[in-house]
Amino acid sequence: MSGPACPRSAEVATLLARCSVVPVLTVEDPASAVPLARALVTGGLGVIEVALRTARALEAARAIMAEVEGAVVGIGTVLTPQDMRGAQRAGARFAVSPGWTPDLLAAASAEGLPYLPGAATASEVMALVERGYTTLKFFPAESAGGVSALRAFAAPFKRVRFCPTGGIDAGRAPAYLALPNVLCVGGSWVVPAECIAACDWAQITALAREAAALRRESMIA
């Protein structure tokens, strides 16, 4: 089956390989976005996903991109071509979806935006590989088989690398990061809602430092 050309899949892989953990941010108040992102970058997590789950998510993402040196901002929860266009026009470095549709692939191609589509089954992986995608989100990771599923994917999908997201925390992350077909993991445990509400940026920096060290620990284990 033919499909739209894959927009810069290798670039997505290069970006994601910078961090062991990509924090997934749900930002209610854009005023908190800049200090939150600064705390993450200070802790060693510079690749950040801002999820389109609030009305002011794009505003928050633009503020981070304008004011936080070292932040590489992607837009997540991209569900429609309109979302894709909004992400590109906001200046995002990449876009992320929990799954994929032909319309989303076409929109990513039209916008030229590096894109991380989601897959949870072998058939979905095959369909995306057929279209040239070799860097994928694995979602919802824990519900879709977790580490065992990704280990099983390694043999038939030798060129594919994953960013598993969904149900992953500090305790589960090392097992994922130890897999050779995992570039990084996505998660929100490094940005607890209570810390954001309390403006406890020091605690978020501490959590980011712990998360940034997980790749090293997984390789040693």
Contacts in CASP RR format, 6 or more apart in sequence:
PFRMAT RR
TARGET T0000
AUTHOR 0000-0000-0000
METHOD contacts of the structure
MODEL  1
MSGPACPRSAEVATLLARCSVVPVLTVEDPASAVPLARALVTGGLGVIEV
ALRTARALEAARAIMAEVEGAVVGIGTVLTPQDMRGAQRAGARFAVSPGW
TPDLLAAASAEGLPYLPGAATASEVMALVERGYTTLKFFPAESAGGVSAL
RAFAAPFKRVRFCPTGGIDAGRAPAYLALPNVLCVGGSWVVPAECIAACD
WAQITALAREAAALRRESMIA
1 127 0 8 1.000
1 130 0 8 1.000
1 131 0 8 1.000
3 102 0 8 1.000
3 105 0 8 1.000
3 131 0 8 1.000
4 102 0 8 1.000
4 105 0 8 1.000
4 106 0 8 1.000
4 108 0 8 1.000
4 109 0 8 1.000
4 110 0 8 1.000
4 131 0 8 1.000
5 109 0 8 1.000
5 132 0 8 1.000
6 109 0 8 1.000
6 115 0 8 1.000
6 131 0 8 1.000
6 132 0 8 1.000
6 133 0 8 1.000
7 108 0 8 1.000
7 109 0 8 1.000
7 111 0 8 1.000
7 112 0 8 1.000
7 113 0 8 1.000
7 114 0 8 1.000
7 115 0 8 1.000
8 112 0 8 1.000
8 114 0 8 1.000
8 115 0 8 1.000
9 114 0 8 1.000
9 115 0 8 1.000
9 132 0 8 1.000
9 133 0 8 1.000
9 134 0 8 1.000
9 135 0 8 1.000
10 134 0 8 1.000
10 135 0 8 1.000
11 94 0 8 1.000
11 114 0 8 1.000
12 94 0 8 1.000
12 114 0 8 1.000
12 115 0 8 1.000
12 116 0 8 1.000
12 135 0 8 1.000
13 134 0 8 1.000
13 135 0 8 1.000
13 161 0 8 1.000
13 183 0 8 1.000
15 47 0 8 1.000
15 72 0 8 1.000
15 93 0 8 1.000
15 94 0 8 1.000
15 114 0 8 1.000
16 22 0 8 1.000
16 47 0 8 1.000
16 116 0 8 1.000
16 135 0 8 1.000
16 161 0 8 1.000
16 163 0 8 1.000
16 183 0 8 1.000
16 184 0 8 1.000
17 183 0 8 1.000
17 184 0 8 1.000
18 46 0 8 1.000
18 47 0 8 1.000
18 72 0 8 1.000
19 44 0 8 1.000
19 45 0 8 1.000
19 46 0 8 1.000
19 47 0 8 1.000
19 184 0 8 1.000
19 212 0 8 1.000
20 173 0 8 1.000
20 177 0 8 1.000
20 184 0 8 1.000
20 185 0 8 1.000
20 211 0 8 1.000
20 212 0 8 1.000
20 213 0 8 1.000
20 214 0 8 1.000
20 215 0 8 1.000
20 218 0 8 1.000
21 45 0 8 1.000
21 173 0 8 1.000
21 184 0 8 1.000
21 185 0 8 1.000
21 186 0 8 1.000
21 187 0 8 1.000
21 190 0 8 1.000
21 208 0 8 1.000
21 211 0 8 1.000
21 212 0 8 1.000
21 214 0 8 1.000
22 45 0 8 1.000
22 47 0 8 1.000
22 48 0 8 1.000
22 49 0 8 1.000
22 163 0 8 1.000
22 165 0 8 1.000
22 184 0 8 1.000
22 185 0 8 1.000
22 186 0 8 1.000
22 187 0 8 1.000
23 40 0 8 1.000
23 45 0 8 1.000
23 48 0 8 1.000
23 49 0 8 1.000
23 186 0 8 1.000
23 187 0 8 1.000
23 188 0 8 1.000
23 190 0 8 1.000
23 191 0 8 1.000
23 208 0 8 1.000
23 211 0 8 1.000
24 49 0 8 1.000
24 51 0 8 1.000
24 76 0 8 1.000
24 165 0 8 1.000
24 186 0 8 1.000
24 187 0 8 1.000
24 188 0 8 1.000
24 191 0 8 1.000
25 33 0 8 1.000
25 36 0 8 1.000
25 37 0 8 1.000
25 48 0 8 1.000
25 49 0 8 1.000
25 50 0 8 1.000
25 51 0 8 1.000
25 60 0 8 1.000
25 188 0 8 1.000
25 191 0 8 1.000
26 51 0 8 1.000
26 53 0 8 1.000
26 54 0 8 1.000
26 57 0 8 1.000
26 188 0 8 1.000
27 33 0 8 1.000
27 36 0 8 1.000
27 50 0 8 1.000
27 54 0 8 1.000
27 56 0 8 1.000
27 57 0 8 1.000
27 60 0 8 1.000
28 54 0 8 1.000
28 56 0 8 1.000
29 56 0 8 1.000
30 56 0 8 1.000
30 59 0 8 1.000
30 60 0 8 1.000
30 63 0 8 1.000
32 196 0 8 1.000
32 199 0 8 1.000
33 50 0 8 1.000
33 60 0 8 1.000
33 61 0 8 1.000
33 63 0 8 1.000
33 64 0 8 1.000
34 63 0 8 1.000
34 64 0 8 1.000
34 67 0 8 1.000
34 68 0 8 1.000
35 199 0 8 1.000
35 201 0 8 1.000
36 191 0 8 1.000
36 196 0 8 1.000
36 201 0 8 1.000
36 204 0 8 1.000
37 48 0 8 1.000
37 64 0 8 1.000
37 68 0 8 1.000
37 71 0 8 1.000
37 73 0 8 1.000
38 68 0 8 1.000
38 201 0 8 1.000
39 201 0 8 1.000
39 202 0 8 1.000
39 204 0 8 1.000
39 205 0 8 1.000
39 208 0 8 1.000
40 46 0 8 1.000
40 48 0 8 1.000
40 71 0 8 1.000
40 190 0 8 1.000
40 191 0 8 1.000
40 204 0 8 1.000
40 205 0 8 1.000
40 208 0 8 1.000
41 68 0 8 1.000
41 69 0 8 1.000
41 70 0 8 1.000
41 71 0 8 1.000
42 205 0 8 1.000
42 208 0 8 1.000
43 205 0 8 1.000
43 206 0 8 1.000
43 208 0 8 1.000
43 209 0 8 1.000
43 212 0 8 1.000
44 208 0 8 1.000
44 209 0 8 1.000
44 212 0 8 1.000
45 190 0 8 1.000
45 208 0 8 1.000
45 211 0 8 1.000
45 212 0 8 1.000
46 70 0 8 1.000
46 71 0 8 1.000
46 72 0 8 1.000
47 72 0 8 1.000
47 74 0 8 1.000
47 184 0 8 1.000
48 64 0 8 1.000
48 71 0 8 1.000
48 72 0 8 1.000
48 73 0 8 1.000
48 74 0 8 1.000
49 73 0 8 1.000
49 74 0 8 1.000
49 75 0 8 1.000
49 76 0 8 1.000
49 96 0 8 1.000
49 186 0 8 1.000
50 57 0 8 1.000
50 58 0 8 1.000
50 60 0 8 1.000
50 61 0 8 1.000
50 64 0 8 1.000
50 73 0 8 1.000
50 74 0 8 1.000
50 75 0 8 1.000
50 76 0 8 1.000
51 57 0 8 1.000
51 75 0 8 1.000
51 76 0 8 1.000
51 77 0 8 1.000
52 58 0 8 1.000
52 75 0 8 1.000
52 76 0 8 1.000
52 77 0 8 1.000
52 78 0 8 1.000
52 79 0 8 1.000
52 83 0 8 1.000
52 87 0 8 1.000
53 77 0 8 1.000
54 60 0 8 1.000
57 75 0 8 1.000
58 75 0 8 1.000
58 86 0 8 1.000
58 87 0 8 1.000
58 90 0 8 1.000
61 73 0 8 1.000
61 74 0 8 1.000
61 75 0 8 1.000
61 90 0 8 1.000
61 91 0 8 1.000
61 92 0 8 1.000
62 90 0 8 1.000
62 91 0 8 1.000
64 71 0 8 1.000
64 73 0 8 1.000
65 71 0 8 1.000
65 73 0 8 1.000
65 90 0 8 1.000
65 91 0 8 1.000
65 92 0 8 1.000
72 93 0 8 1.000
73 91 0 8 1.000
73 92 0 8 1.000
73 93 0 8 1.000
74 87 0 8 1.000
74 92 0 8 1.000
74 93 0 8 1.000
74 94 0 8 1.000
74 95 0 8 1.000
74 96 0 8 1.000
75 83 0 8 1.000
75 86 0 8 1.000
75 87 0 8 1.000
75 90 0 8 1.000
75 92 0 8 1.000
75 94 0 8 1.000
75 95 0 8 1.000
75 96 0 8 1.000
76 87 0 8 1.000
76 95 0 8 1.000
76 96 0 8 1.000
76 97 0 8 1.000
77 83 0 8 1.000
77 96 0 8 1.000
77 97 0 8 1.000
77 98 0 8 1.000
78 84 0 8 1.000
78 87 0 8 1.000
78 95 0 8 1.000
78 96 0 8 1.000
78 97 0 8 1.000
78 104 0 8 1.000
79 97 0 8 1.000
79 98 0 8 1.000
79 104 0 8 1.000
80 103 0 8 1.000
80 104 0 8 1.000
81 103 0 8 1.000
81 104 0 8 1.000
81 106 0 8 1.000
81 107 0 8 1.000
83 95 0 8 1.000
84 95 0 8 1.000
84 104 0 8 1.000
84 107 0 8 1.000
84 108 0 8 1.000
84 111 0 8 1.000
84 113 0 8 1.000
84 115 0 8 1.000
85 107 0 8 1.000
85 111 0 8 1.000
87 95 0 8 1.000
87 111 0 8 1.000
87 113 0 8 1.000
88 95 0 8 1.000
88 111 0 8 1.000
88 112 0 8 1.000
88 113 0 8 1.000
92 113 0 8 1.000
93 114 0 8 1.000
94 113 0 8 1.000
94 114 0 8 1.000
94 115 0 8 1.000
94 116 0 8 1.000
95 108 0 8 1.000
95 113 0 8 1.000
95 114 0 8 1.000
95 115 0 8 1.000
95 116 0 8 1.000
96 115 0 8 1.000
96 116 0 8 1.000
96 118 0 8 1.000
96 137 0 8 1.000
97 104 0 8 1.000
97 115 0 8 1.000
97 116 0 8 1.000
97 117 0 8 1.000
97 118 0 8 1.000
97 137 0 8 1.000
98 118 0 8 1.000
98 137 0 8 1.000
98 139 0 8 1.000
98 140 0 8 1.000
99 117 0 8 1.000
99 118 0 8 1.000
99 119 0 8 1.000
99 120 0 8 1.000
99 124 0 8 1.000
99 137 0 8 1.000
99 139 0 8 1.000
100 117 0 8 1.000
100 118 0 8 1.000
100 119 0 8 1.000
100 124 0 8 1.000
100 128 0 8 1.000
104 115 0 8 1.000
104 117 0 8 1.000
105 115 0 8 1.000
105 117 0 8 1.000
105 131 0 8 1.000
108 115 0 8 1.000
108 117 0 8 1.000
115 133 0 8 1.000
116 135 0 8 1.000
116 136 0 8 1.000
116 137 0 8 1.000
116 163 0 8 1.000
117 128 0 8 1.000
117 133 0 8 1.000
117 136 0 8 1.000
117 137 0 8 1.000
118 124 0 8 1.000
118 128 0 8 1.000
118 136 0 8 1.000
118 137 0 8 1.000
118 138 0 8 1.000
118 139 0 8 1.000
119 125 0 8 1.000
119 128 0 8 1.000
119 136 0 8 1.000
119 137 0 8 1.000
119 138 0 8 1.000
119 139 0 8 1.000
120 138 0 8 1.000
120 139 0 8 1.000
120 140 0 8 1.000
120 144 0 8 1.000
121 144 0 8 1.000
122 153 0 8 1.000
122 156 0 8 1.000
125 136 0 8 1.000
125 153 0 8 1.000
125 157 0 8 1.000
125 160 0 8 1.000
128 136 0 8 1.000
129 157 0 8 1.000
129 159 0 8 1.000
129 160 0 8 1.000
134 159 0 8 1.000
134 160 0 8 1.000
134 161 0 8 1.000
135 160 0 8 1.000
135 161 0 8 1.000
135 162 0 8 1.000
135 163 0 8 1.000
135 183 0 8 1.000
136 160 0 8 1.000
136 161 0 8 1.000
136 162 0 8 1.000
136 163 0 8 1.000
137 162 0 8 1.000
137 163 0 8 1.000
137 164 0 8 1.000
137 165 0 8 1.000
138 144 0 8 1.000
138 146 0 8 1.000
138 149 0 8 1.000
138 150 0 8 1.000
138 162 0 8 1.000
138 163 0 8 1.000
138 164 0 8 1.000
138 165 0 8 1.000
139 164 0 8 1.000
139 165 0 8 1.000
139 166 0 8 1.000
140 165 0 8 1.000
140 166 0 8 1.000
140 167 0 8 1.000
141 164 0 8 1.000
141 165 0 8 1.000
141 166 0 8 1.000
141 167 0 8 1.000
141 168 0 8 1.000
141 176 0 8 1.000
141 185 0 8 1.000
142 166 0 8 1.000
142 167 0 8 1.000
142 168 0 8 1.000
142 172 0 8 1.000
143 166 0 8 1.000
143 167 0 8 1.000
146 164 0 8 1.000
146 176 0 8 1.000
147 175 0 8 1.000
147 176 0 8 1.000
147 179 0 8 1.000
150 162 0 8 1.000
150 164 0 8 1.000
150 176 0 8 1.000
150 179 0 8 1.000
150 181 0 8 1.000
150 182 0 8 1.000
151 179 0 8 1.000
153 160 0 8 1.000
153 162 0 8 1.000
153 181 0 8 1.000
154 179 0 8 1.000
154 180 0 8 1.000
154 181 0 8 1.000
157 181 0 8 1.000
160 181 0 8 1.000
161 181 0 8 1.000
161 182 0 8 1.000
161 183 0 8 1.000
162 181 0 8 1.000
162 182 0 8 1.000
162 183 0 8 1.000
163 182 0 8 1.000
163 183 0 8 1.000
163 184 0 8 1.000
163 185 0 8 1.000
163 186 0 8 1.000
164 176 0 8 1.000
164 182 0 8 1.000
164 185 0 8 1.000
164 186 0 8 1.000
165 185 0 8 1.000
165 186 0 8 1.000
165 187 0 8 1.000
166 186 0 8 1.000
166 187 0 8 1.000
167 187 0 8 1.000
168 176 0 8 1.000
168 185 0 8 1.000
168 186 0 8 1.000
168 187 0 8 1.000
168 189 0 8 1.000
169 187 0 8 1.000
169 189 0 8 1.000
170 189 0 8 1.000
170 207 0 8 1.000
170 210 0 8 1.000
170 211 0 8 1.000
170 214 0 8 1.000
173 185 0 8 1.000
173 211 0 8 1.000
173 214 0 8 1.000
173 218 0 8 1.000
174 214 0 8 1.000
174 217 0 8 1.000
174 218 0 8 1.000
174 221 0 8 1.000
175 218 0 8 1.000
176 182 0 8 1.000
176 185 0 8 1.000
177 184 0 8 1.000
177 185 0 8 1.000
177 214 0 8 1.000
177 215 0 8 1.000
177 218 0 8 1.000
178 218 0 8 1.000
178 219 0 8 1.000
178 221 0 8 1.000
189 207 0 8 1.000
189 211 0 8 1.000
190 204 0 8 1.000
190 207 0 8 1.000
190 208 0 8 1.000
190 211 0 8 1.000
191 204 0 8 1.000
191 207 0 8 1.000
192 203 0 8 1.000
192 204 0 8 1.000
192 207 0 8 1.000
194 200 0 8 1.000
195 201 0 8 1.000
195 203 0 8 1.000
195 204 0 8 1.000
195 207 0 8 1.000
196 204 0 8 1.000
END
